[in-house]
């Protein structure tokens, strides 16, 4: 066996020994979907994620990331540990967090493992080489690379799909100047199925294989830092961080395997957490609870914004006390969405809470939200 083939085979065995569930090699080449990516950016479908167009050329050319790059090692790691129990999912006082965020921050865990794999490669390679390691944090079209590396195909919901793993997995890469033996892409197995597109509550897919991030609940609850647009608040339902809906309905995930890795096991209280206690979190409590967790990305104000919206979507008067406490929060963003939520619930208790909050409110945007909520509550009373 030629030396390059032997090294590639050994690398794949070592990747699995380290803990990755799939590994493949992509040849550095022009990407098949480069024009589609440029068109997606041109239509503004990346929303406020300005870091994507800033790194457009690097994302489309690995040689601009690692000069002389010849190969990209692509790895996948399962994160699905369980499903949400029906009794918790049906409890309207609880929110939903995307499965990937139940455990430790995958960036930290996978980067350490990829650096271990790179160190192994440095010891075994007969020639020196340059390389960079990335885990969802660099200028890499990860799903495009993984597709070229034979790990799966890009599904109609734009997730990478695998016949063996489903889609509940993370991706990571080593871009290297080594010339490893490349794998072949696999064929698309979505067929005529449109379950993922049909299930999306916000119609975030203008067509198959294209996602308008501006409408996606994962974007709206994590990446978008300001207000959640009013038209999407009811549609957000009980989702307070991310969204798994398009994955939950995918037939390829029905029998997708689970991982028993301790890093990705659910932290206490993150599988359908109670909403009201989250609304009362201080800055210190937020930092302590979500240290080393993906949820820290939303920051406290972003998470509480989402929690307020979900509390409003319960339409339960029992949520009024938690939301009234939110009306006293130091963050105008939280107060603004708590006001909307009180308006959505309506009723005498919600109206009184809004009027009390209005007396001491000095932020113009919050005041406008309070007035809108009071109007909405009045209309609900008229309808009754």
C-alpha positions in Angstrom: 0.0 0.0 0.0 1.5 3.4 -1.0 2.5 5.6 2.0 -0.2 8.2 1.4 -2.9 5.6 1.4 -1.5 4.0 4.5 -1.3 7.3 6.4 -4.9 8.1 5.3 -6.2 4.8 6.6 -4.3 5.1 9.8 -5.7 8.7 10.3 -9.2 7.5 9.9 -8.7 4.7 12.5 -7.1 7.2 14.9 -10.0 9.6 14.4 -12.5 6.9 15.4 -10.3 5.9 18.3 -10.3 9.5 19.6 -14.1 9.4 19.5 -15.4 10.8 16.2 -18.3 8.9 14.7 -17.4 9.5 11.1 -14.3 10.8 9.2 -13.6 11.5 5.6 -11.2 13.4 3.4 -12.1 16.2 0.9 -9.8 17.3 -1.8 -9.3 21.1 -1.9 -11.2 22.1 -5.1 -13.8 24.6 -6.2 -17.0 24.0 -4.3 -20.0 22.8 -6.3 -22.4 25.2 -4.5 -20.1 28.3 -4.6 -22.5 30.2 -6.9 -25.5 29.3 -4.7 -23.6 30.5 -1.6 -22.8 33.9 -3.3 -26.4 34.3 -4.4 -27.6 33.5 -0.9 -25.4 36.2 0.5 -26.5 38.6 -2.2 -30.1 38.2 -1.2 -29.2 39.0 2.4 -30.4 35.6 3.7 -27.6 35.6 6.3 -29.4 38.3 8.2 -27.2 40.1 10.7 -24.4 37.5 10.7 -22.0 40.0 9.1 -19.0 37.7 9.8 -20.2 35.4 6.9 -19.8 37.9 4.0 -16.6 39.3 5.6 -15.0 35.9 5.2 -16.7 35.0 1.9 -13.5 34.5 -0.2 -11.8 32.4 2.5 -14.9 30.3 2.9 -14.8 29.5 -0.8 -11.1 28.9 -1.1 -9.2 26.9 1.6 -5.9 28.0 0.1 -6.7 31.5 1.5 -7.0 30.0 4.9 -4.0 27.7 4.8 -1.7 28.6 1.8 -0.9 25.5 -0.2 -3.9 23.5 1.3 -4.5 20.2 -0.5 -6.8 18.2 1.8 -9.4 18.8 4.4 -10.1 16.2 7.1 -13.8 16.3 8.0 -15.1 14.7 11.1 -18.6 14.2 12.6 -19.6 13.7 16.2 -23.0 12.6 17.4 -24.8 14.7 20.0 -28.2 13.2 20.3 -28.6 11.6 23.7 -32.4 11.3 24.1 -35.6 12.8 23.0 -37.8 15.1 25.1 -40.2 13.0 27.2 -43.8 13.5 26.2 -44.9 14.7 29.7 -42.3 17.5 29.6 -43.0 18.4 26.0 -46.7 18.7 26.7 -46.1 21.0 29.8 -46.8 24.5 28.5 -44.9 26.0 31.4 -41.7 24.6 30.0 -39.4 25.7 27.1 -37.5 23.8 24.5 -33.7 24.0 24.0 -32.2 22.5 20.9 -30.6 19.1 21.6 -27.1 20.2 20.7 -27.0 22.7 23.6 -28.0 20.3 26.4 -24.5 19.4 27.2 -21.0 21.0 27.2 -19.9 23.4 24.5 -19.0 21.3 21.5 -16.5 23.9 20.3 -14.3 23.3 23.2 -14.7 19.5 23.3 -14.2 18.8 19.6 -11.4 21.3 19.1 -9.4 19.5 21.8 -10.1 16.2 20.0 -9.1 17.6 16.6 -5.9 19.0 18.0 -5.2 15.6 19.4 -5.7 14.1 15.9 -3.5 16.8 14.3 -0.8 16.1 16.8 -1.0 12.4 15.9 -0.8 13.3 12.2 2.3 15.4 12.9 4.0 12.5 14.5 3.2 10.1 11.7 3.8 12.2 8.6 7.1 11.8 6.9 7.0 15.4 5.7 6.3 18.6 7.6 3.0 20.3 6.8 0.9 23.3 7.7 -2.7 23.0 9.1 -5.5 24.7 10.9 -8.3 23.2 13.0 -11.9 24.5 13.0 -15.1 23.6 14.7 -18.0 25.8 13.5 -16.0 28.9 14.2 -13.8 29.6 11.1 -14.1 30.5 7.4 -15.2 27.0 6.3 -18.2 25.8 4.4 -18.5 22.9 6.8 -21.4 21.0 5.2 -19.9 21.5 1.7 -16.6 20.1 2.9 -18.3 17.2 4.7 -20.4 16.4 1.6 -17.2 16.3 -0.6 -15.6 14.1 2.1 -18.3 11.5 1.8 -19.9 12.0 5.2 -23.3 12.6 3.8 -25.4 14.8 1.5 -26.9 18.2 2.1 -30.6 17.7 2.7 -33.6 19.9 1.7 -33.4 21.6 5.2 -29.7 22.4 4.4 -28.5 20.1 7.2 -25.9 17.4 6.4 -27.7 14.1 6.3 -26.2 10.6 6.8 -27.9 7.3 6.3 -26.0 5.9 9.3 -26.0 8.9 11.6 -29.1 11.0 10.7 -28.4 14.7 11.2 -27.8 15.1 14.9 -24.1 15.6 14.8 -21.4 18.3 14.9 -18.8 18.9 12.2 -15.1 19.8 12.5 -12.2 20.1 10.1 -8.4 20.0 9.7 -7.3 22.0 6.7 -3.8 20.7 5.7 -1.2 21.0 3.0 -0.8 17.2 3.1 -2.1 15.4 0.1 -4.3 12.7 1.6 -6.4 10.2 -0.3 -9.8 11.9 -0.9 -13.2 10.2 -0.5 -16.1 10.4 -2.9 -19.3 12.3 -2.3 -22.5 10.3 -1.6 -25.7 10.7 -3.5 -28.8 12.6 -2.3 -31.3 10.4 -0.5 -34.0 12.9 0.3 -36.1 11.8 -2.6 -39.6 13.3 -2.9 -39.9 13.9 0.9 -40.7 17.4 2.0 -41.5 16.8 5.7 -38.8 19.2 6.9 -40.0 22.0 4.7 -43.6 21.5 5.6 -43.0 21.4 9.3 -41.1 24.7 9.6 -43.4 27.1 11.5 -41.8 30.2 10.0 -41.6 29.1 6.3 -37.8 29.6 6.5 -37.3 27.5 3.4 -38.2 29.5 0.2 -37.4 26.3 -1.7 -35.7 23.0 -1.1 -32.0 23.2 -0.2 -32.3 26.9 0.6 -32.6 28.4 4.1 -33.6 32.1 4.7 -31.8 32.4 8.1 -33.7 35.6 8.8 -36.8 33.5 9.3 -35.2 30.5 11.1 -36.0 30.1 14.8 -32.4 29.0 15.5 -31.2 32.4 14.0 -34.0 34.4 15.7 -33.4 32.9 19.2 -29.6 32.8 19.1 -27.9 34.9 16.4 -30.2 37.8 16.3 -29.2 40.1 19.1 -31.9 42.7 19.1 -35.7 42.4 19.2 -37.4 39.4 17.9 -39.6 40.7 15.1 -43.2 40.8 16.2 -44.4 38.6 13.3 -42.3 35.7 14.5 -43.0 35.8 18.3 -46.1 33.6 18.3 -44.5 31.3 15.7 -41.6 30.8 18.1 -43.9 28.8 20.4 -41.9 27.3 23.3 -38.5 27.4 21.6 -36.1 29.4 23.8 -32.8 28.4 22.2 -32.5 27.0 18.8 -34.9 24.7 17.0 -34.9 21.0 16.1 -38.3 20.9 14.3 -36.9 20.2 10.8 -34.7 17.4 12.2 -37.4 15.9 14.4 -39.6 15.1 11.4 -36.9 13.8 9.2 -37.3 10.1 8.4 -33.5 9.6 8.5 -33.5 10.6 12.2 -36.1 8.0 13.3 -33.5 5.4 14.0 -30.5 7.7 14.3 -28.0 6.4 16.9 -27.5 8.0 20.3 -24.2 9.0 21.9 -23.2 8.0 25.4 -20.3 10.6 25.6 -20.5 12.3 29.0 -19.7 15.7 27.5 -23.0 15.8 25.6 -25.3 14.3 28.2 -28.0 16.8 29.3 -27.0 19.1 32.1 -29.5 19.3 34.9 -32.6 21.2 34.0 -31.9 21.7 30.3 -34.3 19.2 28.8 -37.5 21.3 28.7 -36.6 23.7 31.5 -39.3 25.5 33.5 -39.7 29.0 32.1 -40.6 31.1 35.1 -37.4 30.4 37.1 -35.3 31.3 34.0 -37.0 34.6 33.9 -35.7 35.4 37.4 -32.0 34.7 36.7 -29.5 37.3 37.6 -26.3 38.0 35.6 -24.3 36.0 38.0 -26.7 33.1 38.0 -26.7 33.0 34.2 -22.9 33.0 34.1 -22.7 30.2 36.7 -25.4 28.0 35.2 -24.3 28.2 31.6 -20.5 28.3 32.0 -19.1 26.0 29.3 -22.5 25.6 27.7 -23.6 26.7 24.2 -26.4 28.7 25.8 -23.9 31.4 26.8 -23.8 32.5 23.2 -27.2 34.2 23.5 -26.2 36.1 26.6 -28.6 36.6 29.4 -30.6 39.3 27.7 -31.1 37.2 24.6 -32.2 34.1 26.5 -34.6 36.1 28.7 -36.0 37.8 25.6 -36.8 34.3 24.3 -38.2 33.1 27.6 -40.5 36.1 27.8 -41.9 35.3 24.4 -42.4 31.7 25.3 -44.2 32.6 28.5 -46.5 34.9 26.5 -47.2 32.0 24.1 -48.5 29.9 27.0 -51.4 32.3 27.2 -51.6 31.4 30.9 -52.4 34.0 33.5 -50.2 32.1 35.9 -47.2 33.4 33.9 -48.1 37.1 34.8 -46.0 37.3 38.0 -42.8 36.1 36.2 -43.4 38.5 33.4 -44.1 41.4 35.7 -40.7 40.7 37.4 -39.3 40.8 33.8 -40.8 44.3 33.4 -38.4 45.4 36.2 -35.3 43.9 34.5 -32.3 46.1 33.9 -32.3 45.2 30.2 -34.8 47.1 28.0 -34.7 44.2 25.6 -36.1 41.9 28.3 -38.7 44.5 29.4 -39.9 45.0 25.8 -40.6 41.4 25.2 -42.1 40.9 28.7 -44.5 43.6 27.8 -45.5 41.9 24.5 -46.0 38.6 26.4 -48.3 40.3 29.0 -50.3 41.7 26.1 -50.6 38.3 24.5 -51.8 36.7 27.7 -54.3 39.6 28.4 -56.8 39.8 31.2 -57.0 42.0 34.2 -53.8 40.8 35.9 -51.7 41.4 32.8 -53.2 44.8 32.2 -52.5 45.9 35.8 -48.9 44.7 35.6 -48.4 46.7 32.4 -49.9 49.8 33.8 -47.7 49.5 36.9 -44.6 49.1 34.8 -45.5 52.0 32.5 -45.5 54.4 35.4 -41.7 54.1 36.0 -40.6 53.2 32.4 -38.2 55.6 30.7 -37.3 53.7 27.5 -39.2 54.8 24.5 -39.2 51.4 22.8 -40.4 49.7 25.9 -43.2 52.3 26.4 -44.3 51.7 22.8 -44.4 48.0 23.4 -46.4 48.5 26.6 -48.9 50.7 24.8 -49.2 48.1 22.0 -49.7 45.4 24.6 -52.4 47.4 26.4 -54.2 47.9 23.1 -54.0 44.2 22.3 -55.3 43.3 25.7 -58.3 45.7 25.3 -59.1 44.1 21.9 -59.0 40.7 23.5 -61.5 41.8 26.1 -63.8 43.2 23.4 -63.6 39.9 21.5 -64.7 38.1 24.6 
